[in-house]
């Protein structure tokens, strides 16, 4: 859209202007400027930070995957601070974009300091003032810094913490039978920067993050042996066996404070749910039904957990809730084949597998979203803020991780080698 603007400039009396007639001095001079104002449907304009080529593309990519409509194209100027913006704010206001993100980077004693501002365009107000973040000058630190900035920008605009600085753990399988190789991998929430944490000859099952995002618990089953649960630091080092018990030890879940772990085990007969210290020791059995109870997952407040039982009949798994205070157990899922429950961070939703389809129910058991068939018997995992989920599937014979927004943002996939299983989002950043 071409908008015709008239700018009125009053001539001030100067030494040179005294040569002009008094009648000319009294009248304003009207300058007609004809320029293009792009009509924008976006909610956020993002100006690449001055002095930066690393952070800005990552921040822009993060924000573009959310429900926010973000643009860095056809912007009238490239301001990098609110003081630079002050004189041209009316031009930005005429574009109709509610928010503007600007900033710059500088070096300080070998580190990179980023100053950035989120501006409410209508009023010119800088939301919570200028933000500053300092990072080491290396690729890993700069990637993390970009995700942290995207988190803050998203929070300043929406009031909800972002989920970009968390990480996603998943399993990548190659081969079958005795030739199977399984890798536990971790990647950034944008699908990049994937790293192998551990590799085993055999199978890895059900990884889960510690609340601080520094450790992962998972099960390993090698040839002719029972599954054993291990705990490992994400930063490296060896894995520590937690459940050297006979039988199948599966589906660990950290308590909200990280001190305990729930898991299922058959070392005393049929599969039951146990709780034990995250540093090892003797487990305490919590369920003792004649049926099989598996896949426990703590509620965010630590006062209860959900799990799966086939007490309703063969091949009729249901989701139940166990309350620690009373020991009372109630059925959560209403009907059908329901497995692999996992709470959202606020406890209001449960991601699970409905048959072979990834789905979400509320805490009362009513299904609120069907995400489609995952292609494998595993459920989605919530992002830290509960606004996105990640789940595994197969597309064109390749394993794919899909990250899907639950409130209108862009879905995207990340393919890998072999089969991809059990993606789980860390509950907090590094």
C-alpha positions as CSV (number, residue, x, y, z in Angstrom):
1,X,0.0,0.0,0.0
2,X,1.4,3.4,-1.0
3,X,0.6,6.1,1.6
4,X,1.0,9.8,0.8
5,X,2.5,11.6,3.8
6,X,2.7,15.3,4.5
7,X,5.3,16.5,6.9
8,X,5.0,20.1,8.1
9,X,8.3,21.7,9.0
10,X,8.3,25.2,10.5
11,X,11.3,27.3,9.5
12,X,13.1,28.8,12.4
13,X,14.5,32.3,12.1
14,X,18.2,32.0,11.6
15,X,20.8,34.4,10.3
16,X,20.4,33.0,6.8
17,X,16.6,33.0,7.0
18,X,16.6,36.8,7.6
19,X,17.1,37.1,3.9
20,X,13.6,35.7,3.5
21,X,10.5,37.9,3.5
22,X,8.6,38.1,6.8
23,X,5.5,36.6,5.2
24,X,7.5,33.5,4.2
25,X,8.9,33.1,7.7
26,X,5.4,33.1,9.2
27,X,4.1,30.2,7.1
28,X,5.1,26.6,7.5
29,X,6.7,24.9,4.6
30,X,4.9,21.7,3.6
31,X,7.1,19.0,2.2
32,X,5.3,16.1,0.5
33,X,7.1,12.8,0.8
34,X,5.8,9.8,-1.1
35,X,7.1,6.5,0.4
36,X,6.0,2.9,0.8
37,X,4.5,1.7,4.2
38,X,4.2,-2.0,4.1
39,X,0.9,-3.3,5.4
40,X,1.8,-6.0,8.0
41,X,-0.1,-8.8,9.5
42,X,2.7,-9.6,11.9
43,X,2.7,-9.1,15.7
44,X,6.4,-8.7,16.1
45,X,9.0,-6.9,14.0
46,X,12.5,-8.2,14.6
47,X,15.6,-6.1,13.7
48,X,18.8,-8.1,13.5
49,X,21.1,-7.0,16.4
50,X,23.9,-4.7,15.5
51,X,27.4,-6.3,15.5
52,X,25.8,-9.8,15.5
53,X,25.6,-12.6,12.9
54,X,25.1,-15.6,15.3
55,X,22.3,-14.7,17.8
56,X,19.7,-13.0,15.5
57,X,19.0,-15.9,13.1
58,X,18.4,-18.3,16.0
59,X,16.2,-15.9,17.9
60,X,14.2,-15.1,14.8
61,X,13.8,-18.8,14.0
62,X,12.7,-19.6,17.6
63,X,10.0,-16.9,17.7
64,X,8.8,-17.8,14.2
65,X,7.8,-21.3,15.5
66,X,5.3,-19.9,18.0
67,X,1.9,-18.4,17.6
68,X,3.5,-15.0,17.3
69,X,3.7,-13.8,13.7
70,X,7.3,-12.4,13.4
71,X,8.8,-10.5,10.5
72,X,12.3,-9.1,9.7
73,X,11.4,-8.1,6.2
74,X,10.3,-4.7,4.7
75,X,11.1,-2.8,7.8
76,X,11.4,1.0,7.4
77,X,14.5,1.4,9.5
78,X,17.1,-0.7,11.4
79,X,17.2,0.9,14.8
80,X,19.2,-0.9,17.5
81,X,18.1,1.0,20.6
82,X,15.1,2.8,21.9
83,X,17.0,6.1,21.7
84,X,17.7,5.5,18.0
85,X,14.0,4.7,17.6
86,X,12.6,7.8,19.3
87,X,12.6,10.1,16.3
88,X,11.0,7.6,13.9
89,X,8.4,6.0,16.2
90,X,5.4,7.4,14.3
91,X,6.6,5.5,11.2
92,X,6.6,2.3,13.1
93,X,3.2,3.1,14.6
94,X,1.8,3.5,11.1
95,X,2.8,0.0,10.2
96,X,0.4,-1.5,12.8
97,X,2.9,-4.0,14.3
98,X,2.3,-4.2,18.1
99,X,5.9,-5.1,19.1
100,X,9.4,-4.4,18.0
101,X,12.6,-6.3,19.1
102,X,15.9,-4.5,18.7
103,X,19.4,-4.8,20.2
104,X,23.1,-4.9,19.8
105,X,26.2,-7.0,20.8
106,X,29.6,-5.9,22.1
107,X,32.7,-7.5,23.4
108,X,33.8,-7.2,27.0
109,X,36.9,-9.0,28.3
110,X,36.5,-11.9,25.8
111,X,32.8,-12.3,26.4
112,X,29.9,-11.2,24.2
113,X,27.4,-8.8,25.9
114,X,24.0,-8.4,24.3
115,X,21.7,-5.5,25.0
116,X,18.2,-5.8,23.7
117,X,14.8,-4.2,24.1
118,X,11.2,-5.2,23.4
119,X,9.2,-2.2,22.6
120,X,5.4,-1.7,22.7
121,X,5.1,0.3,19.5
122,X,1.8,2.0,20.2
123,X,3.2,3.7,23.3
124,X,6.9,3.5,22.7
125,X,7.3,1.8,26.1
126,X,10.3,-0.6,26.6
127,X,8.8,-3.6,28.3
128,X,10.7,-4.2,31.6
129,X,13.5,-1.9,30.4
130,X,16.7,-2.8,28.6
131,X,17.7,-6.4,29.0
132,X,21.4,-7.5,29.1
133,X,22.9,-11.0,28.7
134,X,26.5,-12.0,28.8
135,X,27.8,-15.2,27.2
136,X,31.1,-16.9,26.5
137,X,32.4,-16.3,23.0
138,X,31.9,-19.9,21.7
139,X,29.3,-21.6,19.5
140,X,27.7,-23.6,22.4
141,X,27.3,-20.6,24.7
142,X,26.1,-18.3,21.9
143,X,23.4,-20.8,20.8
144,X,22.2,-21.1,24.4
145,X,22.2,-17.3,24.8
146,X,20.1,-16.9,21.7
147,X,17.5,-19.4,23.1
148,X,17.5,-17.6,26.5
149,X,16.9,-14.2,24.7
150,X,14.1,-15.8,22.7
151,X,12.6,-17.1,25.9
152,X,12.6,-13.6,27.5
153,X,11.2,-11.9,24.4
154,X,8.4,-14.4,24.2
155,X,7.7,-13.9,27.9
156,X,7.7,-10.1,27.7
157,X,5.1,-10.2,24.9
158,X,2.9,-13.0,26.1
159,X,3.4,-13.2,29.8
160,X,4.3,-16.8,29.5
161,X,7.9,-18.1,29.8
162,X,9.4,-19.4,26.6
163,X,10.5,-23.0,26.0
164,X,13.4,-22.5,23.6
165,X,16.3,-23.0,26.1
166,X,15.1,-26.4,27.2
167,X,16.5,-29.5,25.4
168,X,15.0,-32.7,24.0
169,X,16.4,-36.2,24.7
170,X,15.5,-39.0,22.4
171,X,16.6,-42.5,21.3
172,X,17.9,-43.4,17.9
173,X,18.0,-47.1,17.0
174,X,19.9,-48.7,14.2
175,X,19.7,-52.4,13.2
176,X,17.7,-55.2,14.8
177,X,18.2,-58.2,17.1
178,X,21.8,-58.8,18.2
179,X,22.9,-56.1,15.7
180,X,20.8,-53.4,17.3
181,X,22.7,-50.2,18.3
182,X,20.8,-47.6,20.4
183,X,22.0,-44.1,21.1
184,X,20.6,-41.7,23.6
185,X,20.8,-38.2,22.1
186,X,20.1,-34.7,23.2
187,X,19.3,-31.7,20.9
188,X,18.3,-28.1,21.3
189,X,14.5,-27.3,21.2
190,X,14.9,-26.0,17.6
191,X,16.0,-29.4,16.4
192,X,19.7,-28.4,16.0
193,X,22.9,-29.2,17.9
194,X,22.2,-32.9,18.4
195,X,24.8,-34.8,20.5
196,X,25.1,-38.5,21.5
197,X,25.1,-38.9,25.3
198,X,25.6,-42.7,25.3
199,X,25.6,-45.6,22.9
200,X,24.8,-49.3,23.7
201,X,24.6,-52.6,21.9
202,X,20.9,-53.3,22.7
203,X,17.9,-51.2,23.5
204,X,17.4,-48.0,25.4
205,X,14.0,-47.2,26.8
206,X,12.1,-44.3,28.3
207,X,14.6,-41.5,29.0
208,X,13.5,-38.9,31.6
209,X,15.1,-35.6,32.7
210,X,15.9,-34.6,36.2
211,X,14.1,-31.3,37.2
212,X,17.4,-29.3,37.0
213,X,18.0,-30.5,33.4
214,X,21.5,-31.9,34.3
215,X,20.8,-35.7,34.5
216,X,18.8,-38.3,32.5
217,X,17.5,-41.6,33.8
218,X,16.8,-44.4,31.3
219,X,16.6,-48.1,31.0
220,X,19.0,-50.3,29.1
221,X,18.4,-53.9,27.9
222,X,21.4,-55.8,26.5
223,X,21.3,-59.2,24.8
224,X,20.0,-61.9,27.2
225,X,19.6,-59.6,30.2
226,X,16.8,-57.7,32.0
227,X,16.3,-53.9,31.6
228,X,18.3,-51.9,34.2
229,X,17.7,-48.2,35.0
230,X,20.8,-45.9,34.8
231,X,21.3,-42.3,35.7
232,X,23.8,-40.2,33.7
233,X,25.0,-36.6,33.7
234,X,24.2,-34.8,30.4
235,X,27.6,-33.1,30.5
236,X,29.4,-36.4,30.3
237,X,30.9,-39.2,32.5
238,X,29.8,-42.7,33.0
239,X,26.3,-44.0,33.7
240,X,25.4,-45.2,37.2
241,X,23.1,-48.3,37.5
242,X,20.2,-47.6,39.8
243,X,18.2,-50.8,39.8
244,X,20.4,-53.9,39.8
245,X,17.3,-56.1,40.5
246,X,16.2,-59.1,38.5
247,X,13.2,-58.6,36.3
248,X,12.2,-55.7,34.0
249,X,13.1,-52.3,35.4
250,X,11.5,-49.6,33.3
251,X,10.0,-46.1,32.9
252,X,11.8,-44.0,35.5
253,X,10.3,-40.7,36.6
254,X,12.1,-38.0,38.7
255,X,10.2,-36.4,41.6
256,X,9.8,-32.7,41.3
257,X,12.7,-32.0,43.7
258,X,14.9,-34.6,42.0
259,X,15.5,-36.6,45.1
260,X,13.4,-39.7,44.2
261,X,12.5,-41.9,41.3
262,X,9.4,-43.8,40.4
263,X,9.8,-46.9,38.2
264,X,8.1,-50.1,37.3
265,X,9.7,-53.5,38.1
266,X,8.8,-57.1,38.0
267,X,11.5,-58.3,40.4
268,X,8.9,-59.3,43.0
269,X,6.5,-61.0,40.5
270,X,4.1,-59.1,38.2
271,X,5.1,-55.5,37.3
272,X,4.4,-53.0,40.0
273,X,5.3,-49.3,40.7
274,X,8.2,-48.6,43.1
275,X,9.8,-45.5,44.5
276,X,13.4,-45.1,45.6
277,X,16.1,-42.5,46.3
278,X,17.6,-41.1,43.1
279,X,21.0,-42.0,44.6
280,X,20.1,-45.7,45.0
281,X,19.1,-47.9,47.9
282,X,16.1,-50.1,48.7
283,X,12.9,-49.5,46.7
284,X,9.4,-49.2,48.2
285,X,6.6,-50.9,46.5
286,X,3.5,-48.6,46.0
287,X,1.1,-50.9,44.0
288,X,0.3,-54.5,44.7
289,X,-2.5,-55.5,42.3
290,X,-2.5,-58.9,40.6
291,X,-2.4,-57.0,37.2
292,X,0.6,-55.2,35.7
293,X,1.3,-51.6,36.6
294,X,3.8,-49.7,34.5
295,X,4.8,-46.3,33.2
296,X,4.6,-44.1,36.3
297,X,4.9,-40.3,36.1
298,X,5.0,-37.8,39.0
299,X,2.5,-34.9,39.1
300,X,4.2,-31.6,39.2
301,X,3.3,-31.0,42.9
302,X,4.8,-34.4,43.9
303,X,1.6,-35.4,45.8
304,X,0.5,-38.0,43.3
305,X,1.5,-39.8,40.1
306,X,-0.3,-41.4,37.1
307,X,0.5,-44.9,35.8
308,X,-0.9,-47.5,33.5
309,X,-2.6,-50.8,34.5
310,X,-4.3,-53.6,32.7
311,X,-6.6,-54.5,35.7
312,X,-9.6,-53.8,33.4
313,X,-8.7,-56.8,31.3
314,X,-6.2,-58.1,28.8
315,X,-5.2,-55.5,26.2
316,X,-7.3,-52.8,28.0
317,X,-4.8,-50.5,29.6
318,X,-6.1,-47.6,31.5
319,X,-4.5,-44.6,33.2
320,X,-4.8,-44.3,37.0
321,X,-3.7,-41.8,39.6
322,X,-2.1,-42.8,42.9
323,X,-2.2,-40.3,45.8
324,X,0.8,-40.5,48.2
325,X,-1.1,-39.1,51.2
326,X,-4.0,-41.5,51.3
327,X,-2.7,-44.3,49.1
328,X,-6.0,-44.0,47.2
329,X,-6.1,-45.0,43.5
330,X,-8.6,-43.6,41.0
331,X,-9.1,-44.2,37.3
332,X,-8.3,-41.2,35.1
333,X,-8.8,-42.2,31.4
334,X,-12.4,-42.8,30.6
335,X,-12.2,-45.7,28.0
336,X,-10.2,-47.1,25.2
337,X,-6.5,-48.0,25.0
338,X,-4.6,-45.4,27.1
339,X,-0.9,-45.6,27.9
340,X,2.3,-43.5,28.4
341,X,0.9,-40.6,30.5
342,X,2.9,-37.5,31.2
343,X,1.8,-34.3,33.0
344,X,2.2,-30.8,31.7
345,X,4.3,-28.6,34.0
346,X,1.2,-27.0,35.6
347,X,-0.5,-30.3,36.1
348,X,-3.6,-29.3,34.1
349,X,-3.0,-31.7,31.1
350,X,-1.8,-35.2,30.5
351,X,-0.1,-36.2,27.3
352,X,-0.7,-39.9,26.5
353,X,-1.1,-42.5,23.7
354,X,-4.7,-43.2,22.7
355,X,-4.4,-46.4,20.8
356,X,-1.7,-45.5,18.4
357,X,-2.5,-41.8,18.3
358,X,-0.8,-39.1,20.3
359,X,-3.4,-37.2,22.4
360,X,-3.9,-34.9,25.3
361,X,-6.5,-35.1,28.1
362,X,-7.3,-32.8,30.9
363,X,-6.7,-34.0,34.5
364,X,-10.2,-35.3,34.6
365,X,-9.7,-37.6,31.7
366,X,-11.5,-35.7,28.9
367,X,-9.6,-35.7,25.6
368,X,-8.8,-32.1,24.6
369,X,-6.6,-32.7,21.6
370,X,-5.8,-35.5,19.1
371,X,-2.4,-35.0,17.5
372,X,-2.6,-37.8,15.0
373,X,-1.0,-41.2,14.7
374,X,2.6,-41.2,15.8
375,X,3.3,-44.5,14.0
376,X,4.9,-46.1,17.1
377,X,3.6,-46.8,20.6
378,X,4.8,-43.8,22.4
379,X,3.2,-40.6,23.6
380,X,4.0,-36.9,23.1
381,X,6.0,-34.9,25.7
382,X,5.1,-31.4,26.7
383,X,7.5,-28.4,26.4
384,X,8.3,-26.6,29.7
385,X,5.5,-24.1,29.2
386,X,3.0,-26.6,28.0
387,X,2.4,-24.8,24.7
388,X,4.1,-27.3,22.5
389,X,4.7,-31.1,22.3
390,X,7.3,-33.3,20.7
391,X,6.6,-36.8,19.5
392,X,8.2,-39.5,17.3
393,X,6.9,-40.9,14.1
394,X,8.0,-42.4,10.8
395,X,7.7,-40.6,7.5
396,X,8.9,-42.1,4.2
397,X,10.6,-44.9,6.2
398,X,12.7,-42.4,8.3
399,X,12.3,-41.7,11.9
400,X,11.1,-38.2,12.5
401,X,10.8,-36.0,15.6
402,X,7.8,-33.6,15.3
403,X,7.5,-30.5,17.4
404,X,4.0,-29.2,17.3
405,X,2.4,-26.1,18.7
406,X,-0.8,-26.4,20.7
407,X,-1.9,-22.8,20.1
408,X,-1.4,-22.0,16.5
409,X,2.4,-21.9,16.0
410,X,4.3,-23.6,13.3
411,X,4.9,-27.4,13.5
412,X,8.3,-28.7,12.2
413,X,10.1,-32.0,12.0
414,X,13.6,-33.3,12.4
415,X,14.5,-36.6,10.7
416,X,17.2,-38.9,11.9
417,X,18.9,-42.2,11.1
418,X,17.0,-45.4,11.8
419,X,14.1,-45.4,14.2
420,X,13.5,-42.5,16.6
421,X,11.8,-43.2,20.0
422,X,10.7,-41.6,23.3
423,X,11.5,-37.9,22.8
424,X,11.2,-36.0,26.1
425,X,11.5,-32.3,26.7
426,X,13.6,-31.1,29.7
427,X,11.5,-29.5,32.3
428,X,13.9,-26.6,32.8
429,X,16.8,-25.0,31.0
430,X,20.5,-25.9,31.6
